[in-house]
Every structure is written in C-alpha cells, then in structure tokens.
Amino acid sequence: MNPKSFIPILEWLPRYKREDLRGDISAGLTVGVMLIPQGMAYSMLAGLPPIYGLYASTIPLILYAIFGTSRQLAVGPVAMVALLISSGVGAIAPVGSDEFIGLAILLAFMVGVLQFSLGLFRLGFLVNFLSHPVISGFTSAAALIIGLSQLKHLLGIDIPRSNYIHEILINAGQNIQHVHVPTLLLGVVAIGLMIGLKRINRRIPGPLVVVSLGIGLVSLFKWDQGGMKIVREVPSGLPDIQLMAMDWAAINQLMPIALTIALVGFMESIAVAKAIQAKHKDYEVVPNQELIGLGLANIGGALFQAFPTTGGFSRTAVNDQAGARTGLASIISAVLIILTLLFLTPLFYYLPKAILASIIMVAVFGLIDFKEARYLWRTDKRDFAMLAVTFGATLVLGIEEGIGIGVLLSLGVVIHRVAYPHMAREGQLPGTQKFRNIERYSEVEDDPEMLIVRLDARLFFANTNYFLDRLTRWEREKSNTLKVVILNAKPINGLDSTGVHTLHDMAESYRERGIQFYICGLKGPLRDVVHRSGLVDQIGKENFFFDLRDAVNHYRGEQDRVSAEVVMQTNTDENA
C-alpha cells in the first residue's frame, strides 16, 4: 500500500510552495483565535469545564492535518457533538463530575476507534443511509435545543439541565422573575455585535471580540460581585497523557451515543469538506481516508483528555476564506491553542458565562435549515415528511431518540423504494419511432394488442412480487386483445436468481396463454446472466432485441406476414 494514501501529509508537504505559507499562517491564526472562545463555549455545552475545549483543540487538529485528505477542514469541538455528549454521558453520570469527564474522554476514544475501523474496512458508504432530509431535520431541532439550553446562562438564572425543549421553556418561564438584567443585556449586546461583525466581514473574529469586551467590562466594573456568573479559574499548562481504563459496562452504555457521534460527526465533516474541495482542484477528498483521519484525531485526542471532535462548518468556511492552502493552517491553529494553554489561561478568569452562551447561540441558530424545509415542501412532500417527523421527534423525544427515528425513517424509505420501484407502461408517439410513458404523455398511442413494460430498477428478490402485480393489472386492462408483452430491460441494471426465475415463469405462462414475450435492451452483464440461466433457450433467441423499436417492428412485421398468408390462403380456397 502506498504510504501517501494512508498519510496524506506525505503527499503535500514535500511539494509545499512558499507562496502558500502566507495564506496558511493567516488562516491558522484566524481560526485559532476563533477556536479559543468557541472551544471553551462548546466544552461548557458538553457539560465539561471550559479548559477541556482547549484540550480538544490541540492534538486532534495536528493528527487530522497528518492523516486527513481535506486541506481546509477545520477539526475541533462543534456544537452538535457537544450536545450529544451532554445528553449521552449525562444519562450515565452527573454532569460536570469527575466520572462524567472520564466517560466523555472514553467516548472520544470509542468514537475514534469506530471511525478508524469504518475507514479501514471501507465502510464509509454506511452514512448514505442517513438521508439529507433526516440530517436537516435532526440538525435543525438539535440547534433549537442547543440554543435554548443556553437560556440559563443568558438570563442568569438557574434552570435544570434538560434535552427536551418543552422542559427548558417551562423552567425558564417559571423562573423569569429572577432574570439577572445586566447578564441578559451583556448577552444580547454580544449576540448583536457578533451578527453585525459577521455581516461586515466574516473574517473578523466576532467571538474573540465579544470575549475581550466581556472580560474587560467585568474586570473593570466588578460585575461579578453583583451576581454575574463568570468562568473563574482556568487551569494552565498542557494536559497529561492518560491511558483510559477499559470499563466494559460503561462502554456498553456509551456505544449507542458513540456510534451516533461517529456517523453524524463524519457526515458533518464530509459534507463541508466536499463543499470546500469543489473550489480547489488540486486535491481530492477521500471519504474512507477521512474516516481514518477523524478516527486517529479522536483516538489521539482522548489520550490528551479531549472530548470527541469533528470538522466544523463555520470554522472551515473561515479557514478557507482566510487563505488556507494546506493542513499547515490547522497545525498553526493548534500551536496557538497550545501557547494559550501555557501562558494565557489566567486572562479568562473574568470571562462571563453569558458571553460563552451568546457564542453558542449565534453559531447554532445558523444551523436551523428553513431553506431546505421550504424547498422540500415545494418539490418532494415525502422527503419533507421525513424532515418534519425527525424534527418533531428530536424536539419531543430527545436527541438520541430523534436521530434513531431518523435512521429508521431513512432505512424505511430505502427499503420502500427498493421494493416498489418505478414502472412504466409505454406506447408509441404518433409518426415517430419513439416510445414514452402512457401515463405522462396523453398523445401516446396504446396498441390494444401490445403491452410494453419498463422497469427502472434491478429485478431481484425484493421487488419481483410488486413487478408481477403491476404486470398482471396491466394485462387485465388489455382483456382478451393482448397478443404480445415486451419487457423494455434497458433501465434494468441487475438481475438475481429470483429475477431469473420470475422471467422463466413469465415466459412459461405466456406460452401457455398464446402470448408472445419479447425482451429488449439488456445490458452486457445481464445478457451473460440470461445465457447462463438457460433463459435464452426457453424464450427463444429470436425474441431478444437490442432496443424497443426493433422489438415492436419485429412484432408488427410478423403480424403483417401472417395477415398476408391468411389472405393468400383464402384466395386459394376460393379458386379451388
């Protein structure tokens, strides 16, 4: 195996260009500055002390830069994963406790092992079973839950932690009289400032601006003494390397949430990585190698007390806009975080929690996908229903239950579409040699003697009953006038043994009923299957055609010949 395919840094580093250095430094510093407050905010969202967000912003970034294939993807803490950690681990241990922290780090290791294994065994295709409407519905609902979960920090009141939106709103309403007005005003100003700065220039680090503003105001006016909650002591120094104890009972309990984070995190990463790569033609994003890169980032991060990480939308966009050309930008971001851990953590003592809450809210409310919902409502009501059900289930039942229902919906749709594929009954356009779906083209001629059937899918065990049911119904509509059935097999791209048996039975049934049976348009691999199965001998080589036009013309030519023979026979009888 080529080492460069497993360690992509060996591909781009030896060919590094000096002109790329300026963009990488600019992007690395920009994203690093952005990641400091975001990492701390998302750590708080996950139920962990803020310092763990900085731990999760070091080693994972470096490892992904070595093993990942995207040159611009910004790996690190993200809101969605943080909420999943909070809901999953919070069901096992008290939030913020030493046990909770240990399980969150163990979860990172489990996510890494799952992602690495999926990539190693080329199983990245499994994420295809999470459809886009399901992901959109889940993400939008989770964004609402994430945002509203920060109300307690924004309002300065005590609200019990919950992953259910109705509980959050009820508890907030019951404590509304205790709102700490200065905290609320500071949070609202921070939200407005970040939104305004983003509209002016997305490269301006809005989170860092409001963090600096909040720290300065609190330290200057001593607002913490008036009831405003602040971060207080943030440990300095790099995290120690720790080997996790394999608690198999805990692993069994964490497995469902680990699998969810592994798949959802990968989907979020691969989606943004491919979107950015489309603008850069000098490299290729390889999904299975992405799984390996993300997996190793999480495994290595867990050894340095990091919680699960993945690629983030907003930071990746900023990384690209700031000029990132290679993975060196991520390494520079990680170095900046390391320097912060070593020398700058005392500066965050007066950081208000309302500021961190405002950072989370601005980040996640942008994930609510109104545009996709409107688009699906106009174009595909079935996909809209999937989005709506997943959205509602996540809000009402919870994060894990919502994604579980979404996965089941995705699988259900796949199974339904496989078992009930599109079929068409075709007829000839007048004056042409073209054939179209009778139900879509009113001008198409439907010959009462002829039934032309098109199956737009594989013919295999899952859909043969449906295929025969539709065929039988169309045959009945022809009544006693039916003389030939033509299977337009051009769109059929697969045929298993059940499909072959079905064609055998059809041919036998038509022979007994005196109906001709033609097959046209078979692809090469399918022709091999029908030859090996003996179907050609049963149906007759002369009843297979390259295209539909040949089959129809052959039948009509045979009818003309028979008619001529009947006329000749009649004349002979009259002269006798």
N, C-alpha and C positions, 0 to 999 in steps of 0.2 A: 504494500500500500504506500502511495506517495505521501511522505510526511507533511507536505504542504497542504494536502486536502484535509488533514486532521488538525494541523496547527497553522491556520491561515496567516498568522503574523510572519511566517517564513516566506510567504508569497509577496507581501507588500513592503516589509521592512528593508530587505536588500535593495529594492528598487526605489527607495524613498527619495523624493525630489526636494531640493532645498526650497523651492518656491511654495511647497505645501506647508512648510513649517510655520509661517506667519498665521495662516488660517487655523491650523491645529492649536497653536498657542492661544489665539483669540477665542476660539470655541471652547477649549479646555478651561480657561479661566472663567468665561461667561457661565458655562454650565456648572462649574464648581461653586461659583458664588451663588448661583440659583439653588444648588443642591443643599447647601448648608441649612437654610431655613426650612426647605421642603423636607429634607431628611428628618429633621427634628419634629416637624409637624406630623409627618406620616408615622413616625415612631410613637408619638402620643396617641394618634388614631388607633394604632395597633394595640394599645394598652401597655406600652413599654416606656421606660424613661427616655427622654429625648436623645441621650447620648448614643443609644443603640441605632438611631437613624444615621448617625455619623459613622458608626462602625460598619453599617450596611452600605456605606458609600465609598468604601476604600478597596478592599481585596476583590469584591465581585466585579468592579469596574475594570481592574487590571486583568483579571482572568478572562473576562469576556473579550477584552481587546486582543488577547493572545489567541483565543480559540473560536471567537465568533466571526462570521463572514460579513456582517454589515460594517461599513466604515463609519457610519454616522449614528447608529443606535446608541442611545444614552441609557445604560442599565443603572438600576438603583432602586430605592424604595418607591412604590407607587401606591396611590390611594386605594385602588381596588383590592390589591393583595393585602394591604394593611387592614382593611375591614374584614376580609376573610380570616386573617389571623386572629383578630379580636373575637369574631363570632365562633370560630372553630376551637381555638385554645381556651377561650373564656368559658366554654361549656364544660371544661375539664378541671380548670384551676382558677382561683381568684385572680382577677385582672390586676396586674402590677406586682404580684407576689413573686418570690424567687422561683417558685415552681412554675409559674406562668412564663417567666423569662426563659427558664431552662427548656420548657416544651416548645416555645417559639423558635429557639435556636435548633432544637432537634427537628422541628418541622422544616426548617431551611435545608437541613441535611437530607431529609426524606424527599423533599421536592427536587433537590439536585440529583439524587440517585434515580428517581423516576424519570426526570427529563433526560439524563445521560443515557439511561437504558433504552428509552424510546428512540433516541437518536442513533445509538449504537446498532440497534436491531432494525433501523429504517422503518419505524412505526409512526413517523410524523403525520401520515395520512389520517390517523385517528381523529385529529382535530377537525377534519372535514365533516364529522358527524355533528359538530356544533354549528348549526346554520347561522347565517348573518342576522336574520330577524330575531333569533333566540338570544344571541350575544347582545344585540342592540337593546332588546327589552330588559335583559338582565343588567346590563351596564347602566341604563337609564334609571332603573329602580334602585340599584346599589348606590348610584350617585346621589339620589334623593336621601337615602338612608344615611350615607356618609355625611352629607352636608348638614342634615338636621341633627345628627348625633353631636355636632359641634355647638348646638344652641347653648348648652350649659356653660361653655367657655365664653361664648359671645355675649350671653346675658349676665354672666357672673353669678349664676345660681346653681344649686345642687340638684341635678336630675339623675335618677338611677340610669345606669348604662343599659341600653336595650338595642336590639337589631330589628325591632318592629316599629314601623313609622307611627302607627296609631298610639302606641305606648309613649313614644317620645313626645308627641304633640299633646297628649293628655297630661303628662307630667309637667311639661313646660307651662301649659295653661293653668295648672293648679298652683304653680309657684311664680306666676307672673308678677305678683305684688312685691316679690323680693328682688326684682331685677336691679343690678348694680349699674346705675345710669352711666357713670364715667367709663366703665368697661364696655358697655354697649356702644357708646359714642366712639370710643377708640377703634373698636372692631369695625363699625360701619364706615368710618373715615378710611381705615386701611383697605377695606373692600373697594370703596370708590376710587382710591388712589391707584390700586393695582389695575383695576379695569381701565382707568384713564391712561396710565402709562403703557399698557398693552396696546391701546388704540393709537397712541402716538408713535411708538416704536417697540416691536415685540422683543428687540434685543436688550431693552432696558430691564435690568433685574428688579422687577417690582417687588418680589418677596424680600429681597435684601434691603430695599429702600424702606419698606414699612417696618422691618425688623430693627433697622438702625433708628428709625423715628421712634418706635415704641420704647426701645431701651433708653434712648436719650430723654424722652419725656418722663418716664417712670423714675429714672435715677435723678433727674433734675427736680421734679416736683414731689417726689416721695409718695406717688400714688399707691404704692404697695401698702403703705401704712394706713391708707383709707379703705382697704378691703379689696384692692385689685390683685388678682392672683397672678403670680409670676413663676418662672421656671426655677429660680434659685440656683443652688449648687449644681454645676455640671462637671463631672469628673474630667480630669485632663489625662493625657497620655494615651498610648496605643493599647488596644485590647490584648489580653494574654491569649496565647494559643491554648485551647481547651479541647480535649478529646471527650466526646459525649458518651455517657453510659447508655447502653442499649436497653432501654426499658421496654420490653416487648408488649406489655399491657398498654403502655402509653402509645406505642407505635400502632397497635391495632385501633386504638381510639382515634388517632390522628390521621389514619390512612385515607378516609374519605375526603377530608379537607386538603390533605397533601395532593391527592390526585386532582382535585378541583383546581388548586392553585397552579399545579404543574401544567394543566391543559389551558386554563384561562390565561395564565401568565404567558405561555408560549403564543397563544393566539394574539394577544395584545402586542407582543414583540414582533411577530412575523408580519402582522398587518402593517404596522408603522415602518418596519424595515423595508418591506417591498415597496411601499408608497414612496419612501425616500430614494430607494435604489433606482426607481424608474427615471429619476432625474440625473442619475450618474451611470454612464455606460461602461465604466472602466472596471467593474467587478460584478459578481453575481451572488445573490443571497441564496444559500443552500439550506432548505428547511431542516433537514436532519442534522447538519452540522450546527445549525442554530440551537437545536435542542442540546447537543453536546456542549456547546459553549455556555449556554444558560445553566445547564446542569453542573458543569465544573465551577461556574461562578457561585452557585448556591452551596455546593459542597465545600469549596474553599472558604466562602464567607462564613459558613457555620463554624468552621474551626477558629474563626476570629470573632465569634459572638455576634454574627449578623443574623437578622431575620430574613425570610425569603424576599428575593428581589427579582425584577424583570425589566424589560425595556419600557420606557415611559413615552407617551405621546408628546406632551408639551416640551419636555427637555430635549427630545430627539429633534423636534422641529427647530428649537432654538439652536441646538448644536449644528444643524445643517445651515441655518441662516447665518450663523456666526462664522462659517467658513471651514468647518471640519472636513478634512480630506481623508484622514486615516484614523485607525484606532489610537494613535498617539494622543489625540484630543481627550479621550477617556482617561488615559494614563495621567495626563496633566491634571484633569479634574480630581482624580484620586489623590495625587500628590498634594494638591491644595487642601483637601479634606484632612489628610494626614498632618499637614502643618497646623491646621486649625485645632486638631486634637492635641497637638503637642504644646501649642503656645496661646491659643485664642479662646479656649472654652470659658475662662473667667469673665469674658466680656458678655456672656449670655445670662449672667445672674439675674439681671433686671428685665429679661425678656418676658412680656406679658403673654399669658396663655391665649388671650383674646386675639393676639396677632397671629399666633400659630393656627388658631381656628379659622381666622379670615383667609389665610393662605390655602387651607384645605378647601374651604367653601368655594373660593374662586376657581381652584383647579378642577374640582369635581362637578360643579354645576355646568361646566362646559361639555361634560360627557353626556348630558341629557340630550338624546337624539330626536328632537322634534321633526327635523327634516326627513329622517328615514321613515318615521311613522306616517307622515303626510304622503310621502312617495308610495309606500306600500298600500295605503288606503286607496290611492288612485289606480295602481297598477296590478296589485295581487292581494285580494281580500284574504286568501288563505294564509299567506305569509304575514299579513297584518294581524290576523287572529293569533298566530304563533307568538308574535311580538307582544300583543296585548295580554295573552294568558301568562307568559313568562314574567312580564312586568308586574301584573297583579299578584301572581304567586310569590314573587320575591318580596313585594311590599307587605303582603298579608302573612305569609307563612315563614319568611326569613330567607337569609342569603343562601344557605346551603340547600334548603328545600327548593328555592326558586331555580337555582342552576340545575338541580336534579330533575325538576319537572321540565325545564328547557331541553335537557339532553334527551329525556324520554320523548318529548314532542318531536325533536329533530329525527330521532330514530324512527318514530311512528310515521313521519312524513316520508322518509326514505323507503320504508317498507311498503307504504301505501302506493308510492309512485312506481315501485318495482312490481308490485302485484297487480296494479291497474294501470298499465302503460297506455299511451295514446294509440288509438287505432282509427283508421280512416277507411271509408268506402269510396272508391274513386270512380269517376266517369270521364268521358272524353269531351274536351272543349270542341264545339262545332267548327268544322272546317280546318281543324288542326290535328296534329299527332301528339298533342299534349293532354295529360290526364291530371285531374285535380280532385280534391275532397268534395264530395257531393253536398255535404252539409255547409260548406263555406262558399260555394260558387253555384248560384241558382241557375246559371246558363248551361251548366254541365249536363250532357246527355247521359241518362241512365238506361243502358240497354237491358230490357227485361230478361234476356237470356243469359246475361253475363253478370257475375259478381266479382269485382276486383277489390281485394282486401290488402291494406298496407299496415304493417306493424312497425311502430317507431321505437323498437327496443329489442333486447335479447329475447329469444324464445327459450325459456327454461322453466324449471320446476315451479317457480314461484308465480308464474303468470299464465301457465297453459290452460287452467280452468277458465280464467277470465277470457282468454283468447277464444276458446271454443264456445263459450256462452255468447259472446258478441257475434261470432260467426254464425251460430245457429239462429240467432234472432234475425240477422240479415237474410239468411237463407229462407226463413219463413215468410218474410216480406215479399220475396220473389214468387212464392207459391209454387205452382207447377210449371212455370215458364223457365226455370233455371236449367241451363244446359252446360255451363262451364264456370268453374271457380278458378280465379287467377290470384295467386299469392305474390304480391309485389314485395320481394325479400330484400330489396336494395338497402332499406334502413336497418335491417336486422344485423347486429354486429356480434352475435353469439348464439350458440346452439348446443345445449347439453343433451344427455341421453334421454331425458324426459321430453324435451322438444322433438327429438328424432322419433321417439315412439308416438308422439302426437301426430306428426306428419304421416307416419306409417298408417295409423288408424284412420286418418282423414282420407288417405288415398284408397284404402280398402273400402271405406264407407261410400265414397263417391263412385267407385267401380260397381258396387252392388246396386246403386241407385241409378246407374246410367248417366252419371255426370262426369264430364271431363275435368281433370285437375292439372293446372299448369303452375310451375314455379319459375319466377324470373328475377334477375338482378342479384343472384347470390354472389357474395364476395369470395375471393380465393380460398381463405381458410374454411369457410362454410361449405364450399364445393368439395373440399377434401373430406369433411365430416360426412356429407351425404353419400359420397362414393364408398367410404369405408363401412358405412352402416348398411349398405345394400339398398338404400332408398332410390337410387337412380334406376336400378334394375326393376324395382317394384312399380315405380311410376312410369318408367319408360324414358330413355334418353331424349326422345323426340319431344317430350313435354317440359323440358328445361330450356329457358331462353335467356339471352343476355340482358334484354330490357323489356319493359312492359309493352312498348309499341310492337316489338316482334311477336310477342305472345298474342296480342289482340289481332294483329294482321293474320297470323297463322290460323287462328280460330275462324275468322271471317272468310279466309281463303278456303278452308276446309268446308265451311258451310256452302260457299258458292259452288265448290266442286260436287258436293253431294246433291245440291239442287239441280245442277246440270245433268248429273247421272240419272236423277229421277225423271227429268223431262225427256231425256233420250230414251229411257226405258218405256215411258208412257207412249211416245211416238211409235216405238217398235211394236208395242202391243196393239195399237190401233191399226197398223198396217198388216198385222198378221192375218 
